[in-house]
Amino acid sequence: MSSGARTARHPDRLLLFTTVLLCGAGLVMVTSASVAFAYTQHQSAFYYAERQGAWMLIGFAGLFLLGRIDYRRLRPLAPAAAIAAVILMLLVLVPHLGVTVNGARRWFDAGPLGSFQPSELGKLAFAFFVAHWVDRNAGHLGDLRKGLAPFAAMLAGVLVLLMLERDLGTSIVIVGIFLSAYWAGGGRFRHMVLLVAALGLAFIVVTILEPYRFARLTNFKNPFADPLGAGFQSTQALYSLGSGGFFGVGIGHSVEKYGWLPEAHTDFIFAIIGEETGLVGTTLVMAGFLFFAVRGYLASLRAPDRFGVCLAAGITTWVAFEALMNMATVTNTLPIAGVPLPFFSYGGTAVATTLAAVGVLLSIARFGAGTGFGAVERAGPRSGSSPRPASTSLRSTCAASTETQSGKTSRCRRSSRPRCAPACASSTASSPMWCLVWAAT
């Protein structure tokens, strides 16, 4: 095998290093943000930090294990994993089995490790399944009846379960995972617009029908109108961010975590980051997630098959979109939706599952093209056959899928792509999203 193929087996060290840095910073911030609440509730200042550390160890074990396994070997398990996730999400609704917190039933009691949330495990299971489904039904994605309708039905089924658990935040993230995989796999843009419009109307209805969600929405524009009522959490988060200034008050010196800011160590930990590390710290956290997204989408671009493209796009969107949503709600840019900050917010199932997903992303990067922006090289040639050179770059492959009219290069329409773009349709980046990206650059 050539040196280029050997290079393709190396993990994405930059992605791994970024993940380790984010997790390390997250553990420090969970420790700092939870000490007061942990001591008053459990008489141990490090109650939450110890459990978060234990779940991180489990997550990193999964990361290194899945990072060394060819992700394509896990594909046959995708349907069973999705079914198992659905069953667990149903069982958590059964009285005396699921644990109710703040009126929502989403967890199982995990004993000394705290709690277990099936919907977090479902994110990874559904990311695998939707990538598997999109790849198997790639020829029908452009069809409204055979492509969009069953896809929308699957998504609606998952969202109904999450609404029964009163988990709007996870519902929004699941929508991001499904839509990114569908788009990366070759879904039509107008179908995406139609689906997003329908989901937007559904979320508005759900928000209006639920009093506490409607209160969040009405107080979103001006939380200071009711600073001691419905706007209390948002105003305290803004006070926390503002008091941090440029460099922050120092790690461990937050005032808001002493009973002022609700959920300081979970969904609103970004406010404590801003208070203790200031604008510098929050900017570094945002830069870390941005770099993570860049490396993740590059892994998707380099994936050797459509399944890998969709899976990497879904996982990357999951982490990046979740982080963006959390920061937006903490800064009152969006209404509160109950979305955690990946790698930072306290939540054992969330951090362990996210780290396992990063392991899958590392596997896709390891078994992908490796050289980036080009040179996709398959595994070694079969015995007795002539050596197969590295295929052309994604840019040149997708450039072959365009038509020239009147001296100008026009992108091939998706509906006619199989006829006018055989190279692009058969390339590793058969998704129209990646073809448009590379044809335009």
Summary of the structure (lengths in Angstrom):
residues: 441
radius of gyration: 22.9
end to end distance: 30.6
largest distance: 77.0
contacts: 1541
relative contact order: 0.14
helix: 66%
strand: 4%
